[in-house]
Amino acid sequence: MSRYLRYFVPGGMYFFTVVTHDRRPILGTELGRECLRNALETIRARWPFEITAIVLLPDHLHTIWPIKHHID
């Protein structure tokens, strides 16, 4: 996995977009939403984080997460 440089600002937010492979509209299906929900729950169990906002569309999502601490 790539190690991206992240700018740390206390009280700041990350805004990012995730697009499905070939922009396939899988997030608009019940199975797609269930898989996304399970993935988020699994990751949050290991690395807790807060989701301030999320917009789910059939082929991509937008989300905002607060910056809680500096990641080295």
The first five atom37 places (N, CA, C, CB, O) and aatype in JSON, in Angstrom:
{
  "aatype": [12, 15, 1, 18, 10, 1, 18, 13, 19, 14, 7, 7, 12, 18, 13, 13, 16, 19, 19, 16, 8, 3, 1, 1, 14, 9, 10, 7, 16, 6, 10, 7, 1, 6, 4, 10, 1, 2, 0, 10, 6, 16, 9, 1, 0, 1, 17, 14, 13, 6, 9, 16, 0, 9, 19, 10, 10, 14, 3, 8, 10, 8, 16, 9, 17, 14, 9, 11, 8, 8, 9, 3],
  "atom_mask": [
    [1, 1, 1, 1, 1],
    [1, 1, 1, 1, 1],
    [1, 1, 1, 1, 1],
    [1, 1, 1, 1, 1],
    [1, 1, 1, 1, 1],
    [1, 1, 1, 1, 1],
    [1, 1, 1, 1, 1],
    [1, 1, 1, 1, 1],
    [1, 1, 1, 1, 1],
    [1, 1, 1, 1, 1],
    [1, 1, 1, 0, 1],
    [1, 1, 1, 0, 1],
    [1, 1, 1, 1, 1],
    [1, 1, 1, 1, 1],
    [1, 1, 1, 1, 1],
    [1, 1, 1, 1, 1],
    [1, 1, 1, 1, 1],
    [1, 1, 1, 1, 1],
    [1, 1, 1, 1, 1],
    [1, 1, 1, 1, 1],
    [1, 1, 1, 1, 1],
    [1, 1, 1, 1, 1],
    [1, 1, 1, 1, 1],
    [1, 1, 1, 1, 1],
    [1, 1, 1, 1, 1],
    [1, 1, 1, 1, 1],
    [1, 1, 1, 1, 1],
    [1, 1, 1, 0, 1],
    [1, 1, 1, 1, 1],
    [1, 1, 1, 1, 1],
    [1, 1, 1, 1, 1],
    [1, 1, 1, 0, 1],
    [1, 1, 1, 1, 1],
    [1, 1, 1, 1, 1],
    [1, 1, 1, 1, 1],
    [1, 1, 1, 1, 1],
    [1, 1, 1, 1, 1],
    [1, 1, 1, 1, 1],
    [1, 1, 1, 1, 1],
    [1, 1, 1, 1, 1],
    [1, 1, 1, 1, 1],
    [1, 1, 1, 1, 1],
    [1, 1, 1, 1, 1],
    [1, 1, 1, 1, 1],
    [1, 1, 1, 1, 1],
    [1, 1, 1, 1, 1],
    [1, 1, 1, 1, 1],
    [1, 1, 1, 1, 1],
    [1, 1, 1, 1, 1],
    [1, 1, 1, 1, 1],
    [1, 1, 1, 1, 1],
    [1, 1, 1, 1, 1],
    [1, 1, 1, 1, 1],
    [1, 1, 1, 1, 1],
    [1, 1, 1, 1, 1],
    [1, 1, 1, 1, 1],
    [1, 1, 1, 1, 1],
    [1, 1, 1, 1, 1],
    [1, 1, 1, 1, 1],
    [1, 1, 1, 1, 1],
    [1, 1, 1, 1, 1],
    [1, 1, 1, 1, 1],
    [1, 1, 1, 1, 1],
    [1, 1, 1, 1, 1],
    [1, 1, 1, 1, 1],
    [1, 1, 1, 1, 1],
    [1, 1, 1, 1, 1],
    [1, 1, 1, 1, 1],
    [1, 1, 1, 1, 1],
    [1, 1, 1, 1, 1],
    [1, 1, 1, 1, 1],
    [1, 1, 1, 1, 1]
  ],
  "atom_positions": [
    [[0.84, -1.17, 0.0], [0.0, 0.0, 0.0], [0.89, 1.24, 0.0], [-0.96, 0.0, 1.21], [1.95, 1.24, 0.63]],
    [[0.49, 2.25, -0.68], [1.23, 3.5, -0.75], [1.17, 4.23, 0.59], [0.69, 4.39, -1.87], [0.19, 4.12, 1.32]],
    [[2.23, 4.96, 0.88], [2.24, 5.81, 2.07], [2.13, 7.25, 1.59], [3.54, 5.58, 2.95], [3.12, 7.85, 1.16]],
    [[0.95, 7.78, 1.67], [0.7, 9.13, 1.2], [1.08, 10.13, 2.29], [-0.77, 9.31, 0.8], [0.9, 9.86, 3.47]],
    [[1.61, 11.27, 1.88], [1.9, 12.35, 2.8], [0.59, 13.04, 3.15], [2.92, 13.35, 2.18], [-0.16, 13.45, 2.27]],
    [[0.32, 13.15, 4.43], [-0.93, 13.77, 4.88], [-0.59, 15.01, 5.7], [-1.78, 12.78, 5.71], [0.28, 14.97, 6.56]],
    [[-1.26, 16.09, 5.43], [-1.06, 17.34, 6.14], [-1.9, 17.31, 7.4], [-1.43, 18.56, 5.25], [-3.12, 17.15, 7.33]],
    [[-1.27, 17.47, 8.57], [-1.96, 17.4, 9.84], [-2.29, 18.79, 10.35], [-1.12, 16.64, 10.87], [-1.41, 19.63, 10.5]],
    [[-3.57, 19.02, 10.61], [-4.04, 20.27, 11.2], [-5.02, 19.89, 12.3], [-4.71, 21.22, 10.12], [-6.07, 19.31, 12.01]],
    [[-4.71, 20.2, 13.56], [-5.65, 19.86, 14.63], [-7.03, 20.44, 14.33], [-5.14, 20.39, 15.98], [-7.17, 21.61, 13.99]],
    [[-8.05, 19.61, 14.46], [-9.42, 20.03, 14.19], [-9.77, 20.03, 12.71], [0.0, 0.0, 0.0], [-10.88, 20.4, 12.33]],
    [[-8.83, 19.61, 11.86], [-9.07, 19.58, 10.42], [-9.9, 18.38, 10.01], [0.0, 0.0, 0.0], [-10.26, 17.54, 10.83]],
    [[-10.19, 18.31, 8.74], [-10.99, 17.23, 8.18], [-10.35, 16.7, 6.91], [-12.43, 17.7, 7.89], [-9.68, 17.43, 6.18]],
    [[-10.56, 15.41, 6.65], [-10.19, 14.81, 5.37], [-11.46, 14.67, 4.55], [-9.48, 13.42, 5.56], [-12.47, 14.17, 5.05]],
    [[-11.44, 15.12, 3.3], [-12.52, 14.88, 2.36], [-11.94, 14.03, 1.25], [-13.14, 16.23, 1.8], [-10.9, 14.37, 0.68]],
    [[-12.59, 12.92, 0.94], [-12.1, 12.12, -0.18], [-13.23, 11.4, -0.88], [-11.06, 11.13, 0.3], [-14.33, 11.24, -0.35]],
    [[-12.91, 10.96, -2.07], [-13.85, 10.25, -2.93], [-13.26, 8.89, -3.26], [-14.15, 11.06, -4.22], [-12.06, 8.78, -3.52]],
    [[-14.09, 7.87, -3.25], [-13.7, 6.52, -3.64], [-14.6, 6.12, -4.8], [-13.81, 5.5, -2.44], [-15.82, 6.24, -4.72]],
    [[-13.99, 5.64, -5.88], [-14.74, 5.25, -7.09], [-14.61, 3.74, -7.28], [-14.21, 6.02, -8.34], [-13.53, 3.19, -7.07]],
    [[-15.68, 3.08, -7.66], [-15.64, 1.65, -7.91], [-14.84, 1.34, -9.19], [-17.08, 1.08, -8.02], [-14.68, 2.21, -10.05]],
    [[-14.37, 0.13, -9.29], [-13.62, -0.31, -10.47], [-14.49, -0.16, -11.72], [-13.16, -1.79, -10.31], [-15.62, -0.62, -11.76]],
    [[-13.93, 0.5, -12.72], [-14.64, 0.75, -13.98], [-15.96, 1.49, -13.77], [-14.9, -0.57, -14.7], [-16.86, 1.44, -14.62]],
    [[-16.07, 2.18, -12.63], [-17.3, 2.92, -12.28], [-18.55, 2.05, -12.36], [-17.46, 4.12, -13.21], [-19.63, 2.5, -12.77]],
    [[-18.39, 0.81, -11.98], [-19.55, -0.09, -11.95], [-20.5, 0.34, -10.84], [-19.11, -1.57, -11.76], [-20.03, 0.7, -9.75]],
    [[-21.8, 0.33, -11.07], [-22.77, 0.85, -10.09], [-23.12, -0.13, -8.97], [-24.04, 1.25, -10.81], [-24.29, -0.34, -8.65]],
    [[-22.09, -0.74, -8.38], [-22.33, -1.77, -7.36], [-22.79, -1.22, -6.01], [-21.08, -2.58, -7.16], [-23.4, -1.94, -5.23]],
    [[-22.49, 0.05, -5.73], [-22.88, 0.6, -4.43], [-24.36, 0.93, -4.36], [-22.08, 1.83, -4.13], [-24.87, 1.27, -3.29]],
    [[-25.04, 0.84, -5.48], [-26.49, 1.07, -5.5], [-27.28, -0.19, -5.24], [0.0, 0.0, 0.0], [-28.51, -0.16, -5.2]],
    [[-26.58, -1.31, -5.05], [-27.26, -2.58, -4.79], [-27.24, -2.9, -3.29], [-26.61, -3.73, -5.59], [-26.39, -2.4, -2.56]],
    [[-28.17, -3.72, -2.87], [-28.2, -4.13, -1.46], [-26.91, -4.86, -1.08], [-29.42, -5.04, -1.19], [-26.35, -4.61, -0.01]],
    [[-26.43, -5.74, -1.95], [-25.18, -6.47, -1.68], [-24.0, -5.51, -1.6], [-24.93, -7.53, -2.76], [-23.15, -5.65, -0.72]],
    [[-23.92, -4.55, -2.49], [-22.83, -3.58, -2.48], [-22.8, -2.77, -1.2], [0.0, 0.0, 0.0], [-21.74, -2.57, -0.62]],
    [[-23.96, -2.31, -0.76], [-24.04, -1.54, 0.5], [-23.69, -2.41, 1.69], [-25.46, -0.95, 0.68], [-23.03, -1.95, 2.62]],
    [[-24.12, -3.67, 1.67], [-23.79, -4.59, 2.77], [-22.28, -4.84, 2.83], [-24.54, -5.92, 2.6], [-21.7, -4.85, 3.91]],
    [[-21.65, -5.03, 1.68], [-20.2, -5.25, 1.65], [-19.45, -4.03, 2.15], [-19.75, -5.59, 0.22], [-18.49, -4.16, 2.91]],
    [[-19.87, -2.84, 1.74], [-19.25, -1.6, 2.21], [-19.41, -1.46, 3.72], [-19.85, -0.38, 1.49], [-18.45, -1.14, 4.42]],
    [[-20.61, -1.7, 4.22], [-20.87, -1.62, 5.66], [-19.98, -2.59, 6.43], [-22.36, -1.92, 5.96], [-19.4, -2.22, 7.45]],
    [[-19.87, -3.84, 5.95], [-19.03, -4.84, 6.62], [-17.56, -4.43, 6.6], [-19.2, -6.2, 5.96], [-16.85, -4.6, 7.59]],
    [[-17.1, -3.9, 5.47], [-15.71, -3.46, 5.37], [-15.43, -2.33, 6.35], [-15.38, -3.01, 3.93], [-14.41, -2.35, 7.04]],
    [[-16.31, -1.35, 6.42], [-16.12, -0.24, 7.35], [-16.13, -0.72, 8.8], [-17.2, 0.82, 7.14], [-15.31, -0.27, 9.6]],
    [[-17.03, -1.61, 9.14], [-17.08, -2.14, 10.52], [-15.8, -2.9, 10.86], [-18.31, -3.07, 10.69], [-15.28, -2.77, 11.97]],
    [[-15.3, -3.69, 9.92], [-14.07, -4.46, 10.16], [-12.88, -3.54, 10.38], [-13.8, -5.41, 8.98], [-12.1, -3.74, 11.31]],
    [[-12.73, -2.53, 9.53], [-11.61, -1.6, 9.65], [-11.74, -0.76, 10.91], [-11.54, -0.69, 8.41], [-10.74, -0.54, 11.61]],
    [[-12.94, -0.29, 11.21], [-13.13, 0.54, 12.41], [-12.9, -0.25, 13.7], [-14.53, 1.13, 12.42], [-12.54, 0.35, 14.71]],
    [[-13.09, -1.56, 13.68], [-12.81, -2.38, 14.87], [-11.31, -2.39, 15.16], [-13.32, -3.82, 14.66], [-10.91, -2.44, 16.33]],
    [[-10.5, -2.35, 14.11], [-9.04, -2.38, 14.3], [-8.46, -0.98, 14.47], [-8.38, -3.07, 13.11], [-7.6, -0.77, 15.32]],
    [[-8.93, -0.03, 13.67], [-8.45, 1.34, 13.7], [-9.65, 2.27, 13.84], [-7.61, 1.69, 12.42], [-10.19, 2.72, 12.83]],
    [[-10.09, 2.55, 15.07], [-11.29, 3.37, 15.26], [-11.15, 4.75, 14.6], [-11.58, 3.54, 16.76], [-10.12, 5.4, 14.71]],
    [[-12.19, 5.16, 13.94], [-12.25, 6.48, 13.34], [-13.71, 6.9, 13.26], [-11.58, 6.51, 11.94], [-14.61, 6.07, 13.33]],
    [[-13.9, 8.18, 13.11], [-15.25, 8.76, 13.04], [-15.55, 9.13, 11.58], [-15.39, 10.02, 13.98], [-14.67, 9.62, 10.87]],
    [[-16.75, 8.91, 11.16], [-17.22, 9.36, 9.86], [-18.18, 10.52, 10.11], [-17.9, 8.19, 9.04], [-19.26, 10.32, 10.67]],
    [[-17.78, 11.71, 9.7], [-18.61, 12.89, 9.9], [-19.75, 12.92, 8.89], [-17.77, 14.17, 9.79], [-20.88, 13.25, 9.23]],
    [[-19.43, 12.58, 7.65], [-20.44, 12.6, 6.59], [-20.05, 11.6, 5.52], [-20.6, 14.02, 5.99], [-18.87, 11.34, 5.28]],
    [[-21.07, 11.03, 4.87], [-20.83, 10.13, 3.74], [-21.99, 10.28, 2.77], [-20.67, 8.64, 4.22], [-23.16, 10.34, 3.17]],
    [[-21.65, 10.34, 1.49], [-22.65, 10.38, 0.42], [-22.36, 9.18, -0.46], [-22.6, 11.74, -0.4], [-21.29, 9.07, -1.04]],
    [[-23.32, 8.29, -0.55], [-23.16, 7.05, -1.3], [-23.95, 7.14, -2.6], [-23.62, 5.84, -0.47], [-25.16, 7.33, -2.59]],
    [[-23.25, 6.99, -3.71], [-23.86, 6.98, -5.03], [-23.58, 5.62, -5.66], [-23.31, 8.16, -5.94], [-22.73, 4.88, -5.15]],
    [[-24.24, 5.26, -6.73], [-24.09, 3.91, -7.29], [-22.65, 3.52, -7.65], [-24.93, 3.78, -8.49], [-22.28, 2.35, -7.5]],
    [[-21.84, 4.47, -8.12], [-20.49, 4.11, -8.57], [-19.37, 4.8, -7.8], [-20.34, 4.42, -10.02], [-18.2, 4.63, -8.14]],
    [[-19.7, 5.57, -6.77], [-18.67, 6.2, -5.95], [-19.27, 6.71, -4.65], [-18.0, 7.35, -6.71], [-20.49, 6.76, -4.48]],
    [[-18.38, 7.1, -3.74], [-18.83, 7.71, -2.5], [-17.92, 8.88, -2.16], [-18.84, 6.68, -1.35], [-16.75, 8.92, -2.56]],
    [[-18.47, 9.84, -1.44], [-17.73, 10.97, -0.88], [-17.86, 10.85, 0.63], [-18.28, 12.37, -1.42], [-18.91, 10.48, 1.14]],
    [[-16.79, 11.18, 1.34], [-16.86, 11.09, 2.78], [-15.95, 12.14, 3.43], [-16.48, 9.7, 3.25], [-14.98, 12.6, 2.82]],
    [[-16.28, 12.49, 4.65], [-15.5, 13.45, 5.44], [-15.2, 12.8, 6.78], [-16.26, 14.82, 5.63], [-16.09, 12.31, 7.48]],
    [[-13.91, 12.8, 7.13], [-13.46, 12.25, 8.41], [-12.66, 13.31, 9.14], [-12.61, 10.96, 8.21], [-11.85, 13.99, 8.52]],
    [[-12.88, 13.47, 10.45], [-12.06, 14.43, 11.22], [-10.66, 13.88, 11.43], [-12.72, 14.74, 12.58], [-10.46, 12.67, 11.5]],
    [[-9.69, 14.79, 11.54], [-8.31, 14.41, 11.84], [-8.18, 14.37, 13.36], [-7.26, 15.42, 11.2], [-8.36, 15.4, 14.02]],
    [[-7.89, 13.21, 13.91], [-7.81, 13.06, 15.36], [-6.38, 13.15, 15.88], [-8.42, 11.73, 15.77], [-6.15, 13.71, 16.95]],
    [[-5.42, 12.62, 15.14], [-4.02, 12.65, 15.58], [-3.12, 12.47, 14.38], [-3.74, 11.55, 16.65], [-3.56, 12.08, 13.3]],
    [[-1.88, 12.75, 14.59], [-0.89, 12.64, 13.51], [-0.54, 11.18, 13.29], [0.39, 13.46, 13.83], [-0.28, 10.45, 14.25]],
    [[-0.54, 10.73, 12.05], [-0.18, 9.36, 11.69], [1.22, 9.38, 11.09], [-1.22, 8.73, 10.69], [1.45, 10.04, 10.08]],
    [[2.16, 8.66, 11.7], [3.53, 8.59, 11.17], [3.69, 7.45, 10.2], [4.54, 8.44, 12.3], [4.78, 7.25, 9.65]]
  ]
}
